[in-house]
Amino acid sequence: MRRLNRRELRNALQDLLGVEPTGLEQLPDDDVTHGFDTIELSLSPAHYALYFASIVRTLDLALEGGFDGSPVLSGSPCDQSELPEACIDSLISAFLPRAWRRKLADTESDDLRELDEASVDLGASTQERVHTLLLAALTSPHFLYKVELDADPDDQQPHRPRGSELATRLSLALWSSTPDKELHELGVSGDLQDNDVLSGQIVRMLANPRATTLPASFMGQWLLTVDLDTAKPDTSLFPAFDDELRAAMRTESMLFLDTFRAEGLSLTQLLVADYSFLNQKLANYYGIPFSGVGFERVDGIVAYDRGGFLLQAGALTVSSTSTRTSPVRRGKLVLERLICAAPPPPPDDVADLPDILPEDTTMAEQLAQHREDPVCAGCPNLIDPIGLAFEHDNAIGQWREMENGQEIDTAGELPDGKKVEGPQDLATLIADDPRFIRCAARHFGAYAMGRIFDTDEAEDERWLDQLTTAVSSDGATLTSLVRHVVTSELFRSRRAH
């Protein structure tokens, strides 16, 4: 059982209340375990107090227009102020099950009615009674946590979760939010367990505007674009970098990644696509002709030494240090995130590269000297040839021909003997590597199920083998990846804890 992350809380509250939550930004950043914020989250008492205060303010905002003006109460019996008991009944019978993502037990309904009776005894108005019930619902662990209950807590045999729990799994994986009315009702009725119904919901949900959160959340964490918000390039060294450029980089990556949801493209196009989304500032930055207004799709960018995710300025910025490029970080991004072949950690006593290179040397020369260090004599040469392929782009993804007065050479040889002339050659090799789709499946499985797939666990590896085959034969699209993961028995099963 894990807490909903801040993104999920924000989306769920907005979907349920119809207003933008206020105060959630005061919560600390979510812990990221093994690359994703959907694994092993808890809530400390101090953070719960911050959340409670946020919900109080958000409910004040949601109810400030009165019953007629409140999005959460519009269309309910609460619109008719002369029927307060019908209003309370509708909250307990309709809103609470949506908020808690399941049917309420009779004892829970009774407890909520007792809470309301206590409000009446204190002379509360109908609006105050509503506020109290909503506050109780949205500060409960049943809302804050992804709750799954077992009929027999000692039974370790895999079994399917309840339909409402499956609906929650699905909505968190695809929407980072609570189930909508249709999905909630299919979960409560049990119809969602039917394969055809489940498949139909996947298609519907991916076409829904809520699904735009999937590229931003899953793909953003998988490919590290979420780190752009906290990247801190040294502007004394890179004066072109400012908040406007950061925002443009962020928008480019989000619009680009969303095409894989909206257009059914093969995931291999992540690496070799000959298009992106630019505005005037970013086009000027890349040196690409542009005559549009705002952000527009621009094709033919390979001719300008761009193309694919790896050559977007945002990706190049987050894989650099604040003062220089980092072939190590760029190489690790490719190895860990794209082909799941993480290099071994460096020795504890290996010397770090300088923050700023000496004026008479290049990064390639520095790395060559680094490999000559006796401490590094046995280090596998996995990262350097990959990371050095991107050296034409500086620490903020800006093209350069020279480094410290010397021409940059991005040609190299990978450990398996394959030659690469630069990042586009490298991207093509990765796109053709069968490990790429398998790695994407491993990452989405971890994100969607909130668990890590252990390379030493035979059951996990068999599931990934089967999943990779199915996704590859089904176009290797984001949609096929999502569909094959969430219709698998592993996604639809659990064990008691």
N, C-alpha and C positions, 0 to 999 in steps of 0.2 A: 504494500500500500504506500503510495507516494503522494505528496502534496502536488496540487496543480501548480505549474510554474507561473511566473508573473504574466507572460503572454496569454496563457490559457485563462487565467483569472480575469484579465482585462477583457478578452473576447467574450467569455461567458457572461460576465456582468453586463456588458453592453448588449448582448443578445437577449438577456432576460429582462433588463430594465429599460432598454431603449435610450440610454444616455451614456456618455463617455465617463467611465469611472474617474474619480478625482482622488489623488493622494497615493495611488499605487507606486508612483515613481519614488516615494520615500522608502519603499522596501529595498533591502539590499539586493544586489544582483544574484540571480539564481546560481547555485553551484552547477558546474558543468562536469559530469562524470563520463569519462571515455568519449568526450566530444559532443555530448548532447545534454540538454536540460530537461530531459524526460525520464531521467533515471535517478532514483534514490534521493528525492527531495523531502525535507522535513520542515518544521516551522517552530522556531524558538518562541518562548513566551514574550520576549521583547518585540519580535517581529509580528507576533499575533496582535499585540497591542497597537502597532502601527496599522495593521490591516483593519482592525476593528474601527479605528478612527476614520480610516478611508471609507469604509462602508457606511458609517453614520453620515458623512458628508455627501456621499454619492446618493444615498436614499433621500436626504434633504433636497438634493437637486432633482431627483426623479419625481418627487411628490410635490414640488413647490407650486405647480400649476393647479393643485387640487385634483380631484378625481377625474374631472373632465379633461384636464390638460396633461395627465400623467400617461406616458407611453405604456408603462407596465400595466396600468389599470384600464386603459381604453378598451371599450367593448365588453368589459366584464360587468357584473352586477354592481361593482363599486362605482360605476358611472351614475347610479341612482342612489343618491345620498339617503333617501328615505328607506332604503333596504340594507341597513348595515349588516344584518346577520347573513344575508345572501352574499354580501361582499366577502365576509370572513370565510364563509363556506367555500366560495370559489378559490380563495387563496390556498386553503388547506387541500382542496380536492384537485386543483389544476396547477397553481404556481409551485407549490412545494414539491410535487413529484417531478416537475421539470427541473427545479433547482437541484434536487437530490438525485436526479437522473434514474429514478426507479419508482415503483409503486410504494406508498407508505404502508407500514404495518398499522393495524388498528390501534395498537398501544401508542404509536407515534402520533397518530391523529388525535387521540385522546389527550396526550400531553400538550399538544399545541392548543387544543381547545381550553385546557386548564390555564395555559399561559394567557390566552385571550380573556378568560373570565377574571383573572387577576388584574388585567388592565382595566376591565369594566369596573371592578370593585374600587379601583383607584380613581375612578371618574374620568378615564381617558375618552377623548373624542374618537369618532370612527377613524379619522386619519391617523391619530396616534396609535390606535389598535393595529391598523395596517402597517405602520412603520415598525412596531414592535415585532410583528410576525415576520415581516420581511428581514428584519435585522437578525432574528433568531435563525431563519433559514440560511442566510448567506454568511453567517459566522460559525455555522455548524461544521464539524468534521465531515459530515455527509456531503457538503458542498465543497469544502476546501481540499478534500482528499479524493483520490481515485479509489473508491471503496469497492472491494470484491469480497463477498462472504461465501463461506463453504458450509454446506449442510452438515458435513462431517469433518471437523478440523483435523482429525487424525488420519484421514484417508489420503495417502500419497499417490494414488493412481490418477493419471491425467484425466480430466473431465472438462466438459464445456461449461463456461460461465453462463450465468443467466442471460436471457435475451437483452435485458436492460443494461447489463454489464458489457455485453458485446457492442451495443449501441454506443456506449461511452468510449470504449476502446476505439471504435471507428471514428467517432466525431473528434476525439483528441488527436488521432493520427492524421486525419485529413483536414480538419478545420481548426485545430488548436482551440476548441470551444466545446460547449455543451451541445447535446443533440437538439435539433430543431423539433417541432411538433410531430412531423411525419416520422422521423427516425425514432423519436421517443416512443410513439405509439406502437411502432413495429417491434421495438425492443420489449416493451411491457407485454404485448400480446404473444410474444414468442415467434412471430412470423419471420423475424430477421434471421433466425437460424436456418431458414430455407435457402439453399444455394442460389436459386434464381432471384429470390428477393434481395439477398445480400449483394449479388452482382449488380442488380438494378440500382441499388442504393449507391454503390460505388460510382457508377456512371453519373447519376444525378448529383452526387455530392461534388465530384470533380468539376462539373459544369457550373456549380454554384459560385457566385462571387466570393463566398467565404473561403473557397479553396485557394485563393491567391495567397493565403498565409502559408501554404505548403512549400512553395519555393523559398519564401522568406525565412521560414523556420527550419525545415529539414535541410533544404539545399544550402541555405545560408550557413548553417552550422557544419554541415558536411564539408563544404568547400571553403569555410572560414571567412566568408564575406561579412558575417556579423561582427568580426573583429575590426572592421573599418571604422566603426563608431569610436573605438578607443585607441586607434592608431595615432601616434604622435610624431610625425616627421619633424625634424629640426628645420624650422622655417628660415633660420639664418643660412642654412646650407641649401635649402630647397624653397626659395621664396615664392615659387609658383603655387605652392600648396596653401589653400585657405579653406574656410568652411564651405564656400560655394563650390569649390572643386570636390571636396569630400562628398557633399550632397549629390553632385552630378555623378561621381563614381558609384555611389550607393544606388542611385536610380537606374543607371545603366545595368548594373548587375541584376537588380530585381526585375526589370522589364525583360532582360535577356532570359533569366531563369524561368520566368513565367511562361515563355513561349513553349516550354517543354510540357507544361500542363495543358495549355490552351490549344496547341497545334499538333499534339501527338508525334513529336519528333523523336528520332532515335537518340538515346542518351549519348551516343558517340559524337553527336553534333555539339555537345558541350565543349568538346576539345578542338573541333575543326570547322565550326560554323563560319561562313563567310559573310556575316552580318552582325550588327549590334544596334543599340539604341543610343543616339547621341543628341545633344543639344549644341548650340553654337559654341559654348565655352569648351565642352569636351572635344568637339570636332577640331577646334583651333588647337587644342592641346595635343591631339593626335596628328595634326597636319592633314586632316581629311576634308575635302570640299563639302560644304554644307550650306543649304539655303532654306532650311525649314524654320518652323516656329515651335519653340518648346522641344520636347523629345520626340524624335521620329526614327523609324527603322531606316538604317543605311546599309545597303548591300555593297559587296565588292571591296570589303575592307582588308582582305588578305594582301591586296596590292600595296597597302600602306603599312605592312608589317604588323597588322592586327589580325584578329580572327580567333574565335573560341574564348572560353573563359580564362585560360591561363595567361592570355595576353591583354586582359583588361587591366586598366590602371589600378582598380581596387584590389584585385588579386595580387598584383605585383607589390602594392603598398603594404598589405598586411603580411606579406612574406619577406619583408625587409626589416632592418633595424631602423631606428630613428635617424641614423647618420649615414648609412650606406646600404648597398644591396647585401643580401645574405644568401649565397648559393646553398648553404646548409638548410635554411628554412624553406627555400623554394624547392630544393630536392626532396626534403621530407614531406612537403605538401603532396608532391607527386607520388612518392612511395607509399606514404601512410594513407592518404585519402583517396587515391585513384586506383592503386593496384594492391593495396593492403599488404605491402611488403616492407614493413617498418624496419629500418636499419638498426643494428645493435647500438646501445648507448655508448657514448665516447668514454674513454678512461677518465677516472676522477681527476687525475693530475694533468690532463692535456691543457695546454695554454690556449686562451681565447684569442681570436683575431682582434686586432686593434679596432676601436670604434671608428677611427678615421684612418684610411690607408696612408702610408708615407707617399710623398709627392712623386717619388721616382719608381713606383711599383704599381702593378695592377692586381685585381682580385685573383686572377688566375695564377699569377706568380706567388702571391701570398699563400694560396692553398697548396701550391706545389712545395713551398718551403715547409708548410705545416705537415705535409705527408712525410717529409724527410725526418721529422722529429722522431727519435727512437721510441718515444712513448706511443706514437701512432704507427709504428712500423707494421703492426699486424692489423690495422684498421681496414676493413673491407672498403674498396674504392667504389661505393655505390652512389653516394650523394653528389660528389663534385661534378661529374660530367653532366648530370641532369641540371643541377643548379646553375652551372656556368652557361648553359644554353640560353639563359635569359639575361645575360649580362649587358645586352644592348639597351635594356630598360633599366633606368636608375631606380633609386629607392622609392620613388613615387610614380613609377611606371612611365617615365618620360624617355623617349628615344634619344640615344646618343651614339655617335660613331667612335668617339675617343674616350679613353680613361687615362687621366694623368699624362696626357700627351702621346699615348700609344694607341694604335688601332685595336679595337676589340675583336677577338676571334671567338666565335661561339661554336665552332666545329669541335666535335669530340667523339669519343668511342665509349659505348656503354660496356659494363662488365661482361655481357654476353657476346661482345664483338661487333654489335651493330653500330654503324656510323651515323652520327647526327650532324647536320650542318647548322642547326639552329632550332629555335623553339617550335617552329611549324613542323619540321621533321619529327621532332620529339613528340609533339601532340598527335601526329598521325600514327606513330608507333604505339602510343598508349591506347588510342582509340581502337586499334586493331588487336590489342592484347586481350585474350579471353579473360584475364584476371580483372579487367576493368568492370565488366558487368557484374561479375561475382562480388567485387568489392562494393559496388553500388548497392547490391542486394544485402550485403552484410551490414552496411551503414543504415539503410532504411529499416531493416529488421530491428536493429538496435534502437533506432528512434521510435518506431511505431509500437514496439513491444516493451520498451523501457528495460531492456536487458542486454547484456553483452554476450556475443557468440564466441564461445571458447574454442580456440583451434585445437585444443586437446580433447574436446568432447566429440565423440564419434557421431552422436545423434545430431548435433549442430552442424557438423560438416556434411552429413548426408542431406540434411534439409537444404543447405546452401547449394550443394551440387544439383539437387532436383530443381530448386528455384531458379538457378542460373540457366539451366537448360530450358525451362519453361519460358522465362522472360526473353531469352535470346531468340527462341523460335517464334515469339509473339511480337517481334518488332523491336525489342529492347527499348521500349518507350517508358516514360515515367508512369503512364497509365497502366501499362502491362506490369510494371514492377509493383505498383500499388495493388493492383488486382490480385496478382499471384501471392503476394505476402498476406493480404488480409483475408483471402479465402482459404489459406492453408490451415491445416489442422493445428499447427504450432501456434498461430495467431489466435485460433479459436479454442484453445485449451488452456487449462491452468492446473496447478497442483495446490493442495492445501498447505498452509504454512503453520 
